[in-house]
């Protein structure tokens, strides 16, 4: 998966001599905007994200992009999905009829809605497990929530469980966020943080808009109706099924945002405060979040005995849902594949590196300079990785 972000004033997309010409926006009269030229059948972009203020998009450019199966997503000033232009959808009408029937059947709808929240709980545990390796103060237990989910009898009950899980999750997630970010929770006076006042929620909102766009592309490709979800109620202005499908994959955005925080990648200049005291991402910040989101989405995971990207897994899961609705699959679930990764920079590993003597290090066959470099990394708050041969010898030394 590859995203192209366009931002600023004067964005232009046109077709000349069968080639697509794209010019990025600018924010000063002195800067030279980036330009791209794509030949027919050689487009290596999957989706174009427009987060700009002004520009033009010709009818011929729209036609060119749609025929090349490129999605065009336009975000509002606050990073919220405004609209999206999708490639032609599947014309299998039976899939939509099956979806509507499952929505109207209360028992079927509850079963499917539970699947999304089961996956959300599983992925929430995975994120907190990952963070706990670096931040031992994180503590959580979702066993009561899982037990409640088993006994639910209505969509309202399921949403109640989801709300409790989210509250616990964000309380623990916040423990890994430095105080300077002023992040408290995902809610503000018991409402979702749509117009965020802090940096973390701004990045999360923007990332979720990117994820929603990817969900819409997957939904469109298999011929499902994005407006008819099972967990979230139908709403004229919302893509309920896309909201459903985000639940098992929100962890991708959460990890991308945490990666940026831990690396210290975001600066004050990446944000701007509006007259209403909300925050929004500047072009530099939007590009950083887009690139990190893209990186996590392209991360590899084993699924169906193959190494696939999380972007591919999203498409597989939507396809499995459509096959289940029309009776081609007996069951469908969203928990697998699971996300699990051991950090090189865990709190325990940092302590062991700092405690290691130069004599012990030399016995492992490494130079004094290498250990000095590792100790410097271990003292810092920024994430770090270890080369495979270093990690192997360290593990051997630790297990003795």
LINLINCOR-V997917 format. One record per pair of residues at least 12 apart in sequence whose C-alpha atoms are under 6 Angstrom apart, sorted by the first residue. I is the first residue (numbers start at 0). J is the second residue. D is the distance in whole Angstrom. If there is no record, write none. Layout:
i=I j=J d=D
i=I j=J d=D
//
This chain:
i=1 j=44 d=5
i=1 j=45 d=5
i=2 j=46 d=5
i=2 j=47 d=6
i=3 j=47 d=5
i=4 j=48 d=5
i=5 j=23 d=5
i=5 j=49 d=5
i=6 j=24 d=5
i=6 j=50 d=5
i=6 j=51 d=4
i=7 j=24 d=4
i=7 j=25 d=5
i=7 j=26 d=6
i=7 j=51 d=4
i=7 j=52 d=6
i=8 j=24 d=5
i=8 j=25 d=5
i=8 j=52 d=5
i=8 j=53 d=5
i=9 j=24 d=5
i=9 j=53 d=5
i=9 j=54 d=4
i=10 j=22 d=6
i=10 j=23 d=5
i=10 j=24 d=4
i=10 j=54 d=4
i=11 j=54 d=6
i=11 j=55 d=5
i=11 j=56 d=6
i=12 j=56 d=5
i=13 j=57 d=5
i=13 j=60 d=5
i=14 j=60 d=5
i=18 j=37 d=6
i=18 j=38 d=5
i=19 j=36 d=6
i=19 j=37 d=5
i=20 j=35 d=6
i=20 j=36 d=5
i=21 j=34 d=6
i=21 j=35 d=5
i=22 j=34 d=4
i=45 j=69 d=5
i=46 j=69 d=5
i=46 j=70 d=5
i=46 j=71 d=6
i=47 j=71 d=5
i=48 j=72 d=5
i=49 j=73 d=5
i=50 j=74 d=5
i=65 j=86 d=5
i=68 j=86 d=5
i=70 j=84 d=6
i=70 j=85 d=5
i=71 j=83 d=6
i=71 j=84 d=5
i=77 j=279 d=5
i=78 j=205 d=5
i=79 j=208 d=6
i=80 j=208 d=5
i=88 j=219 d=5
i=88 j=220 d=5
i=88 j=222 d=6
i=89 j=220 d=6
i=89 j=221 d=6
i=89 j=222 d=4
i=95 j=223 d=5
i=97 j=324 d=6
i=97 j=325 d=6
i=108 j=229 d=5
i=112 j=229 d=5
i=112 j=230 d=5
i=114 j=332 d=6
i=118 j=247 d=5
i=118 j=333 d=5
i=118 j=334 d=4
i=119 j=246 d=5
i=119 j=247 d=5
i=125 j=338 d=6
i=132 j=345 d=5
i=132 j=346 d=6
i=133 j=345 d=4
i=133 j=346 d=5
i=137 j=171 d=6
i=169 j=184 d=6
i=194 j=277 d=6
i=195 j=277 d=6
i=195 j=278 d=6
i=196 j=277 d=5
i=196 j=278 d=5
i=206 j=252 d=5
i=214 j=241 d=5
i=215 j=241 d=6
i=217 j=314 d=5
i=225 j=238 d=5
i=225 j=240 d=5
i=225 j=241 d=6
i=226 j=238 d=4
i=226 j=239 d=5
i=226 j=240 d=6
i=227 j=239 d=6
i=227 j=240 d=6
i=228 j=240 d=4
i=230 j=243 d=6
i=255 j=291 d=5
i=255 j=292 d=5
i=261 j=381 d=6
i=262 j=381 d=5
i=269 j=281 d=5
i=269 j=283 d=6
i=269 j=284 d=4
i=296 j=309 d=5
i=296 j=310 d=5
i=297 j=309 d=6
i=343 j=384 d=5
i=344 j=382 d=6
i=344 j=383 d=6
i=349 j=377 d=5
i=353 j=374 d=6
//
